[in-house]
Amino acid sequence: MELSFILNELGEERENYFNAVSPPVIQSSNFTFKTVPELRQAMADEFETNLYSRGQNPTLTILRKKLAALDGAGDALVFSSGIGAISVPLLSLLKTGDHVIAVENPYSWTIKLFKEFLPKFGITTTFVDGTDFSNFEAAVKPQTRLIFLESPNTFSYELQDIKKVAGFAKLRGIITMIDNSYCSPLYQQPISMGVDLVAQSATKYIGGHSDIVAGVLTGSKELIKQIFDHEFMNIGPAISPHSAWLLLRGLRTLPLRLHRSFESTRLITQWLNDHEAVQHVIWPYCAGFKQAELAHEQMQGCGGLFSFTLNNSSFKKIEAFCNGLQHILLAVSWGGHESLILPSIASITEHEYGAIDERHQLIRMYVGLEDPQYLINDLQQALAKI
Ligand SMILES: *Cc1c(COP(=O)(O)O)cnc(C)c1O
């Protein structure tokens, strides 16, 4: 299916709403039926019917169709957060005694899920360095039910060979799931590489305007319906019709925004690489990136998040640099219109800082939609001050 068709037409039945170009927000919690048999039929299959907006809603349905098509998936579920799109399927697919293999540095709340939340239900996780495929083979146990990937991750950008891991898991009847937030469906297609479930934080690129928190899960219709019929409806992570509409609006400009962010990041990482105050730039499409070959093989483009370290890095120096920025905002999250900076030291104290631990030295930048020269000027003046 063509991208332009998905973003501009798929799922939109304009004749049903006065030929309005922009779809309506059907701000209704429930839907009425003419007869008891019709109501009974709707209640018997909430996945396919507009009955109650904790399940389906017409504004959401348009969005769902587009998101599934973007991933080349059978169907999609939309959640009120990205972490909901990760936790709910895990709660659905795993049971006491099951074992998970997960990459070692996934998103912070995903780590907590595996380390603190799932153990309450007797579900154990082995974390592996996913850059080496043999670590997945070595970690498999008879109880292994699921492999969780995040490629690349959003701080240090380690990749996994997605096709290889998915093929290995399939042979053993192990479910694979990936957090694809970094690339979005435009720059990485995990389902075509054999992955069963694809989660992403729609707060980031799909929303794109830093005004909404949401998540997406895609997979086969069978798997998505199974999760919907049980844990999705029980836990209740649905988004509001208005939020669904905002995501639809975000989708219209997704390719433009992503492309702009990608191209500006290329320029900014090159500029930083050449700067005498900068020690190391980490971005999957950088020439010196350890897994550059794999990145070019399995990704069609690269997100606008990268990290870098300063020469003679110190806790105070990183703070001084970040405090010195005048336009790039100091904040968590990414994927919006605005450029952001997030130093690793924001989550530790000076006492905990280890000068030899490169992870502590990382300064993460998200490149938004501003003129790249405007951003370079800001970085330049802040680097000049330290
Ligand atoms: C932000 C993020 C999440 C969580 O998404 P929320 O929408 O904040 O719940 C998960 N994974 C990655 C890689 C993220 O960047």
The ligand as a Gaussian input file, in Angstrom:
#p B3LYP/6-31G(d) Opt

LIG

0 1
 C        8.998000       7.383000      25.362000
 C        9.334000       5.974000      25.116000
 C        8.541000       4.931000      25.604000
 C        7.354000       5.175000      26.489000
 O        6.347000       5.865000      25.837000
 P        5.309000       6.807000      26.625000
 O        4.451000       7.293000      25.528000
 O        6.121000       7.860000      27.298000
 O        4.612000       5.942000      27.608000
 C        8.884000       3.636000      25.311000
 N        9.966000       3.366000      24.564000
 C       10.759000       4.331000      24.057000
 C       11.931000       3.962000      23.247000
 C       10.467000       5.666000      24.322000
 O       11.264000       6.621000      23.848000

